[in-house]
Amino acid sequence: MSINRTQEKLSDIREVLNVFPQKRRKKISQSVVSKMDETQQRLFDLFNMESFL
């Protein structure tokens, strides 16, 4: 895979922060990653990107 294609695949991976309201003015947040195709998932795993979330 070319460097340009790799960069394109990686740049399409998004982190999404879900914020849920709770009682007593406290909020719970959850960090998730957007849906990825097989190539993106392999790159995500290869570069251990989960450690950056």
C-alpha positions as CSV (number, residue, x, y, z in Angstrom):
1,M,0.0,0.0,0.0
2,S,1.3,3.4,-0.9
3,I,2.1,6.0,1.8
4,N,-0.6,8.3,0.4
5,R,-3.2,5.5,0.6
6,T,-2.1,4.6,4.2
7,Q,-2.3,8.3,5.2
8,E,-5.8,8.5,3.7
9,K,-7.0,5.4,5.5
10,L,-5.6,6.6,8.8
11,S,-7.0,10.1,8.5
12,D,-10.5,8.7,8.1
13,I,-10.4,7.1,11.5
14,R,-12.2,9.3,14.0
15,E,-12.4,9.4,17.7
16,V,-15.9,10.2,19.0
17,L,-16.5,11.4,22.5
18,N,-20.0,10.5,23.9
19,V,-21.1,12.6,26.9
20,F,-24.0,11.3,28.9
21,P,-25.7,13.6,31.4
22,Q,-26.1,12.3,34.9
23,K,-27.8,13.4,38.1
24,R,-26.0,15.9,40.4
25,R,-24.3,17.8,37.5
26,K,-21.9,15.0,36.9
27,K,-21.3,13.8,33.3
28,I,-20.0,10.5,32.1
29,S,-18.0,10.4,29.0
30,Q,-17.0,7.5,26.7
31,S,-14.4,7.7,24.0
32,V,-15.0,5.4,21.0
33,V,-13.6,5.1,17.5
34,S,-15.6,5.4,14.3
35,K,-16.4,2.4,12.3
36,M,-13.4,1.1,10.4
37,D,-13.0,-1.0,7.3
38,E,-10.7,-4.1,7.5
39,T,-7.6,-2.1,6.3
40,Q,-8.2,0.6,8.8
41,Q,-8.6,-1.9,11.6
42,R,-5.4,-3.6,10.7
43,L,-3.5,-0.3,10.7
44,F,-5.2,0.7,14.0
45,D,-4.0,-2.5,15.6
46,L,-0.5,-2.4,13.9
47,F,0.2,1.1,15.3
48,N,-1.4,0.3,18.6
49,M,-3.5,3.4,18.3
50,E,-5.9,2.4,21.1
51,S,-3.2,3.4,23.5
52,F,-3.8,7.0,22.4
53,L,-7.5,7.1,23.3
